[in-house]
Amino acid sequence: MQNKNRRNRIQKFAVTVSVLATLRAGGRDEGPGLPPLPQPGGGTGPVGELSYIYYDRLYGSECFRIPAIVKTRQGSLLAFAEKRWKRASGDSGDIDIVVRRSTDNGATWAVGVDVWNDGGNTCGNPVPIVCMETGRVHLLMTWNDGRDTWGPLVNGTGHNTRRPFYTYSGDDGLTWATPREITTQVKDPSWNWYGTGPCHGIQVTKGEYKGRLVAPNYHTTGSTAQSHAAYSDDNGMTWHKGNPTEAGIGECAVAELPDGSLILHGRQSSGNNRYYAISVDGGENWGPLAEETGFVDARCQAGMVNSPRGLFLSNAASTERKNMTIHWSLDNGRTWPKKYVVFEGLSAYSDLVMVGEDKIAIFFEGGVQRYTDGISFQIIDLDDFN
């Protein structure tokens, strides 16, 4: 997901919604043949069964990927994605991070705001974290030179390397501070590929580590993938890297359990089962990996969120990238007796957010022609799980 002379400097893109709406009249956000914005509720978009917030050619880009979503202290929903200008470039090339904001629980969405745009370079892997004490929305992201692809980035022959950055919003997601590099704080020099998230992070709510911000991240060392947490105990001023999990998992999601421990659920390197680990020290260290046998997985990123009603995890519950499903655990992830099939068609990355005591929302990639057709938003009543 992931310098050209001075163009590789990190630029500030703190743009208000009203200014961006004005720019859309004659700027990069509109072009010939651009499809209309979705209707209220995300709109039906190109696929009637899917309620897209982002979809092909919106704002002129060829596709959107990598969803992440949070609910702010004010109650707004912030839906992040990678705006990919060229579909064929995959996880590299000209990629920006964009966010759309809803103040009515997803019924309508404001025009997208560019959080980070560094010209032709790759700005991706959004990990938003909400601080419930201050209301600040923290965001971790990852950068790489747009000319570099996976191979050169992993074997160290690229123009640059994968570099994590941090920004924040103090006004409920309307504007964003200049991204600040945190590579030396959270990336070990021996790690080559690095990815923040992608999905939301958490703030610990109880126990010795109460108030800590935790981002679920991953990295590779040679051909070995591992997950780890990046964390901050000073409201995002400084960040630290936790120790990695055992080898074998990459993209991951994190949630706090009722006793204050953390669960990290990861995409594995092979096979069709996920693995998870538990931390009792706020993400600094992780216990042994345990195999998740409650459902099948397409070897893909997943979303996870905890609530007073239980732990929820969303994934493409198949050996292929399709059958987007939310699983519900009543015993902190040991078993998953309930589920809700959101979309049986092509689907991949996802994230989850609670939008009420008895309602959960999913923000996921899905489509008919390809799973990257768009990113859809849907609210599900917990009574509809079986």
N, C-alpha and C positions, 0 to 999 in steps of 0.2 A: 504494500500500500504505500506505498511508500513514495564548478559553480558557474556559471557562465559569467566571467569577468565580475563586474560589480552587480550583476543581476541576481547573484546568489545571496545578497544581503537580505535579511529578514525585514519585511515591510510591515508597517502598521495599517491594519484594516479595521479601525473602530468606526463602523458606518452605521448610522441610525436607519431604522426601517423607512422613515419618511424620505430620507435622502436617496436610499437605494431605489425606492419606488419611482422617484423622479428620473434616476439614471436609466431605468428600464425603458423609457420612451425612446431613447436613441443610443443606448449603450450595448454592452456585451450580453445583457440579459434578454434581449429580444432579437429575432432574426426572421427572415422569410420562412414561412411554413411552420413556425413555432406553434405547437399545440396550445390550446387555452389552458389557463390555470385550472386545477381541480375545483369542483363545486364545493359548497360547504360540507364539512364532514370529511374532507380530503377528496371528495368527488369520486365518481366511479372510474375516472381515468380511462385508459384504453381497454381495461378488462372489467366487466361489470361486477365480477365477484371480488375484485380487489379495490380498496379505497386508497388510491395513491396520494402520498404527499410529494414524492419525487418520482419522475418518470422520464423516459427517453425524450431528449430534445427540449426539456424544460430549461429555460434560461439559456438556451443555445448549446448546451453541452450534450454529448452523445449518450451518456448514461450516468447514473448515480449508483453508488454502492456504499457498503459499510455503515449500517445504521447504529445510532446510539441515542438514547432518550432518557430524560430526567424530568421530574416535577420539582419546581423551585419552591422556596419557602413561601412565596406569594401565591403559589398554586398554578403558575403557568407551566405549560409543557414546552420543552425545548427539544426539537428533533434534529439531530446532526447527521450529516452524511458527507461522503466524498463526492465532489462534483468532478467527474472525469470527462475531459474535453475530447478524448479519443478513446473509444471503446477498445480498439485493437492494441493500445498500449498497456492494457491490463493494469497491474499494480504500480506501474511506473509512468513517466511522462508528466504532462501538465495536469495536475490534480490539485484542487482547492478544497478547503473545508467550509461547508455552508451550514447554516442553521435556520430553521423556521420555528416560529413561536406561536403558540395558541394560548389565549387567555380564557377560553370557554370549554376547557376539557376536551379539546380536539374537534369541536364542531366546525371551527373555521381556523385558518392558518394565515399568518402574515407572510408577505413576500420574503423570500430568502435573503439572508445577510451573509456576505463573505466574512468568515472569521479569520481566515488566513489564505492569502494568495501570493505566491512567490514566483510569479512569471511562469516559466516553463518547467519549474521544479515540482517535486512531489510533496504535498502537504497532506497527511492523512492520519488514519488510526485515531479518531477522536475518542477521548475518555473523559466525559463530564462527571464532576462530583459536586454535589450541593452541600454547602455548609449551612446547617439549619440554625446555628447561632447568629451568624452575620448575614445570611442570605446570599453571600458571594457564591458564584458558580465558577468552579475551577475547571480547567480543561488541559489535559495532557495530550500531546500530539507527536507525530514522528515525521521527520523531513529526510529526503534524500535528493541528490542531483537527479534531475529528470531524465538524463541520458543513461542512468544506471538501471539495470534490471536485476532480478534475483541472483543470477549466477555471479556476476562481478561483485555484488554487495556481500555475498556469502564467502567468496574466496579471496576477497581483499584486493581485487584488481580494478575496482571501479574508480570513477573520478573523485568520489568522496565516500562517505560511509553513512549508515543510518544514524540519525541524531535526534534524540527526544527534546521537545520544547514544552513550555508551559505558558498559558495565558489565563486570564480570568475576566469575568464580567461582574461589575458592582451594581448594575441597574437591571437585573432580571433578564439578562441576555440580549439587551438592545445594542450595547456596544462592548468592544473587547480590547483589552490592553495589548500593547506590542508584545508579540511572542518572545519569550526569554529562554535561551538554551540552558538545559539542565543535564547535558550529556555526562559531564564529569561527576555529577552527583548520583546518577542512577544506572549508568552503563559501565560495566567492567571492561577494561581495555582488551581482554581476551575474547569478548563477545563480538561477533561480526554482524549478523542480522539482528535487528532490534525492532520490536513492535509494542507500542502502547495499546492495551486492550486487544481488539476494539470492542467496546461496549461501555456502559457506565461503571464508575467506581462507587465507593461508599464512604460514609463517615461513621466511625465506630460510635455507638450510642451508650455503651455501658462499660463498667469495669476499669481496670488500670489504664487502658488505652483510649478511654472515652475522648472524643473530639478528633482523633487521628483520621486523616484522609488517606485512603488506600486505593491505589490503582492496580488492576490486574494486568501484568505485562508478560512478555515472553521474549526469548532470544535463542540464538544458536551459537554453538561453539563447534566449528567444523560441521559435521553432519548430525550433531546431537542437539535436539531441541529440549528446552526446559522452560518452565514458567517461574515467575517470581512476582513479588509485589514491590511497587514503589510507594513510599509513604511520607507524609509530612505531619509534624507535630506543632507547626507554627503557622497554620492557616495558609500554607502554600508558599511561604517565604523561602524555605529550603526543603529539599527532597532527599530521600535516602533509598538505597536499594536493599531489599531483604535478600536473604539467602535463597538460592533456587530450590525448586522441588527436585525430586528424583527425575532422571532423564525419561523422556517419552511423551511429554505433552507440550503443547505450544499455546495457541490462542486460548484465553481462559476468561472466566467470569468469577466474581467474588461476591459473597454475601455474609452478613453477620448472623450467627445463630443466637437463640435466646439466652444462652449462658455467656455470651460475649466472645466466644471463639469464632473463627472465620472458616468458611469452607471455600475452597478454590476448585472449580470444575473445569477441566481442560479437554481440548481436542487432542486426540492422540495421533501419533505419527503413522500408525498402521492399524489395520483391523477396523471393526465397526462398533466398538464399545468405547465410551468415554472413561476417564479416570478422574478421581478427585482426591484432595488432601485436606487436612485440618491444621489450623494454626491456633495455638493458645497464647501467642505473644504478639498479637496485632499484625501478623503478616511478616514478622522478621524471620521466622523459621516455619517449615512445613513438615508434618509427619509423613509416613510412608504413603505412596500412591495406592489407592484402592480402586479396583475395577468396578465400573457402574454396569450392572447386569439387568437393571430394570427396564431398559429400552435400548433399541438399536440407534446408531448415529451414523450420519453420512460422512464422517471425518471432516467436520465443518465447525465453524464458530457457533456458539450458543449464547443465549441470554439467561440471566438468573436474577431473581429478586425474592427477598424474604418479607413476610408480613405477619401480623398476629394470627392470620388464618393458616399459615404454613409457608413452605418453601416452594417456589415455582421455577421451572426451567423450560426454556423453549429451544427446540432444535428441529432440523430436518430429520425426522424419525424414519429413516430408510437407509438402505445401502447406497442410494443415490441421493442427489440433492433435490428432494421433493418431500411432500407430506409434512408441512410445517405443523408442529404439535406443541402444546403446552402441557407439561407434566406437573402434577401437584403432589408434594410429599407432606405428610402429617407428622413425620418423625425425623425431621432435620436431614432428609436426604438418604435415609437408610432404605426406604421403600417408596414407590411412586404409584399408589393405588388408583389415582384419578388422572384423567387426561381430557384434553379438548383438542380435536383436530381442527385447526384454523383454515388450512388450505391444502388440499390433496395434490395440487399441481406442483410444478417446478418451484423450488424455494431453497434458500440458503441461509445467509446471516440474519440474525435477529437480536432484538433487545426487548426487555420487559419493564413496565412501570405500573405501580398501583395507582389507580385514579379514583379510588373510593374504598370503603371498608369491604365491599363485596364485589368490586369490579377491578379487573386487570386489563391493561392495554398492551398489545404487542405491536412492534414496529419492525417489519421484516421484508427481506427481498423476495420477490415472487413474480411469476408471469406465466404466459402461455407459450410463447416462442422460446424464451430463455428465462432463467431465474433472475437475470439482471434487467428485466423489462422495467422494473420500478421498485420503489420501497413503499409498502402499504401500512396503514394504521388501522387497527381494529380494537374495539372494546368488547370484552366478554364478561358476562355475569358469572360469578362463581357457581351459581345454581345450575349453570348449563354444563358443568363438567360431569363426566360419568366414569 
